[in-house]
């Protein structure tokens, strides 16, 4: 295989895992690291920080491979996704599945350096990840399934530090699920017209004219649950300021999507990782100031 062909293949694989769009793995990373800090009552150590950061990137990349294979026959009818490598035929189904499997195995190798509880929860997380790409065919709110998949880093983080998953972790997972529904509904609003034509089920379609209200209600539920859940664990003014700043960002997103314009909805989705970072930063600074 020539060097030029290798470079072309590498570029296609990077496109397949959305390497040029880090917002996707950042949306997974911030709640996971937030849980890691909370479980550790501060800095969790470089080992766990490395495991969960790299593991998040690897699993999100593996998920992209599986998702594109599962959706290849639908994506060709959607303007935004028609040129994805698997859909366009530039990368074969076999190549995508092998790449996804390799990335998932690398992530599992990282998990093996933790403990038995984390390994067990990682298997459950993988199961949800495998189910999600097909949920859009059968469930009217597939974003809820994605919310579970994108929130599994929270119980895993607690398991890695404490060898158990306390009630706090499940409460944070519930709150994070609402955040995922909020930003993925914004994402679904971009493709609503195409999804209606091909019969895909999404929260944007299910909510109909209440889509914007639904998004804002989910933002409010997320921030309220996290604020109440962490009132004891991060009781400083810094964390309350972070929650307030995150709420302002949510309100801005509501303003962006109010007219349901594709570009504005996509912009709101892409900016959500800053909202998650704001909450994470509030937690970190709360422990530094303690």
Buried (B, 14 or more C-beta within 10 A) or exposed (E): EEEEEEEEBEEBBEBBBBBEEEBBBBBBBBBBBBBBBBBBEBEBEEEBBEBBBBBBBBBBBBBBBBBBBBBBEBBBBBEEBEEBBBBBEBBEEEBBBEBBEBBBEBBBEBBEEBBEBBBEBBEEBBEBBBBBBBBBEEBBBBBBBBBBBBBBBBBBBBBBBBEEBBEBBBBBBBBBBBBBBBBBBBBBBBBBEBBEEEEBBBBBBBBEEEBBEBBBBBBBBBBBBBBEBBEEBBEBEBBBBBBBBBBEBBEEBBEBBEEBEBEBBBBBBBBBBBBBBBBBBBBBBBBEEE
